[in-house]
Structures are given as structure tokens and as C-alpha cells.
Amino acid sequence: MTNGAVPPIEEIRENFEFLDDWESRFAYLIDLGKQIPPMPDEDRTEANLVRGCQAQVWLTAALDKHETPPLLRLGAVSDAHIVNGLIAIMLSLYNNKAPRDALSVDAEAVLAELGLDSHLSPTRRNGLHAMLERVRTLASAYSHASAAEKSS
């Protein structure tokens, strides 16, 4: 992994399976968090703050219309190391997908498969679900906007 490049979810799954204890998995999660692309300070605004997270999490989204179909471009960062690892997993699931494809991602199933649903504290789990819900809301808005543009 290089700085600024989040691995695909398949690689994350394989690495989680290879690691046999949660101390190692959490260390890997922290390492994943170090791979998320940096977020410019000007994007760390109140409007981009995710509500429901104990840690501060900023999330940005844009629709790259230069791609066919247009792709969701996400950026996110937290002030907490483990949360940055969770952001890396979120980015591997949703970033660079068409909004319609992002809406079909079953993130909860992936989190259960990785064991994160039962090994995160309730506050971290709530924050993660707040991030996922925000991404789904943005993807839905972009999906509807794309559909409206096609019909006009």
C-alpha cells in the first residue's frame, strides 16, 4: 500500500482473514487509516462534519461527470486513528462507483464478515453507521440528479 491509496475491499478481507487476533486486526485497521488520501483544511468545515460520530469525521462527495457513467468521488478524514481505518474500509466500498452501484453495496454484510460489527464499541459502531448513512444519502441524491439530467 502506498500513501493515498486505499486497497480494494477484497484485499482488506484477505488481510483480515490472515490476522488471527483482534489486536493485530486493529493494528491493521490503524495502518489502513494511514493510507487514506489527505483532506485539505478548507474541506474540514461544519457542513462536511458527520453527525453522530464521537470522533470528528469530515466527509466530502462529488460526482465526476467526466466518467461514463459519472462516478462518486469521496473524501473523508477523522481525528481518530481507528476511525480513519474505518473510513478506509468505507472508501474501498463506495469510492469511484456510480451512485446507483454505491447504493447497492451491502456495507453491513461486509462489516459483519470482517467481524467489525461485534468488535467495535457501541459509539464507534454508531459513528460508522452515521458515515455509511451519509454516503448513501449523498449517493441517492447524485443518483436522482443524474436520472433527472438524463430525462430532461
N, C-alpha and C positions, 0 to 999 in steps of 0.2 A: 504494500500500500504506500502510496505517496501522499504527501500533504495536499489536501484539497480534493482528493478523490475517494469517495465512499465506495466500498466494494459492493458488488451485486448481492442481493439477498441470498442467493444460492451459496455463495462463498461464506457469508455470515453463518448460515445454517450449518454448513460443514464444519466450520471452526467451533461453533457451539457444541456440536456432537463430539468433536475431538477432545474438548476440555472436559475433564471428569469431575470437577468440583466447582461450586459456585464462587469461591474466592478467585479462581482462575477465570471464570466467565465474567465476573465483574471487572477484573483487571483488563480483560479483552474489550469489554464494553467501554472502559475509560480510554483505551487505545483507539477504538473506533471513533470516539468523540474528538480525538486529536486530528482526525482525518477530514472533518467537515470543513468546507471552504469558509474562510473568514467572512464576517459580515461588516460592511462599512459602518462606521459610527453613526452616520446620518440615517441609517435604516433602523437604528435602535431607538425607536420612537414609541410613544404611548399607544399610537394607533396599531403598531405592529406587535405589541405585547399580548401574549396569550393569557387569557383569564382562566383561572382555575389551577394554575401551576404554583407550587410552593416556591420553586426557584424562578428566577426571571427567565422567560423564554420570549425571544423575538422571532417572528415568522413573517417572511415576505413571500409573495407569489406573483407571478406574471405569466402571461400567455405569449409564448414565442410563435408569432404568426408567420415567421419566415420558414417554418417547418410545415410539412403536409403529412398528416393533419397537424394543426397547431399543438404545441407541447407545453405542459405545465412546467415552469421553472421555479423551484422553491429554494429559499434560503432560510436558515434558522440557526440560532445560537443561544446558548444558555450561560449563566454564570456558575453552573454546577457541572462537574466533570461527568458524573454518571448520566445526567440528563443530556449532555452533549452526545453521549453514546446512544441514548435512545433516539435522539434527533438523527444520528447517522442511520439507524435502522429505518426510521420514518422516511428519510430521503431515499434510501435504497428501494423502498416500496413504492413511493409516489413520484419522485422527481423524474423529469424527462418523459412523462407519459402523457398521452392525450387525456384531457379531462374525463371523458367517458370511460377510458380504461382505468384511470385512477379511482373512479367511483366503484369499479367492480373489484378492487383489491380488498381482500378479507384480512385486514391487519390483525384483528383479534385472533384469528386462527393461527397466524404466524407467531404472534406473541405467546400463545398457548404452546405451540410446537417448540418454541425456544425455551419455554418454562418461565418466561418473564412475568406472565400473569400471576403466578403464585410466589415469585421470589422478590417482587418489588414491594416496598412499603405501601400502605394504602394511599398516602399523599402522593408518592411518585406515580402510582398507578392512575390516580385521578388526573394528575398533570399530563401524563402520557395520553390518556383518553381525551383530554381537552385539546391537546395538539392535533390528534388524529381527527377530531370533530372539526376543528378549524380548517384543516386541509380539505376534508370532504365538503365543507361549506363553500370554500373557495373553488374547488373543482366543479361543484354543482353550478355555481354562478357562472364560471367560464364556459361550462358545457351548454348552459341555457343561452348565453350570449352568442356562442358560436352557432347554435341552431337558429337563433333569431337572425343572424347575419346571412346565413345560407338561404333562409326563406324570404328575405327582402330583396 
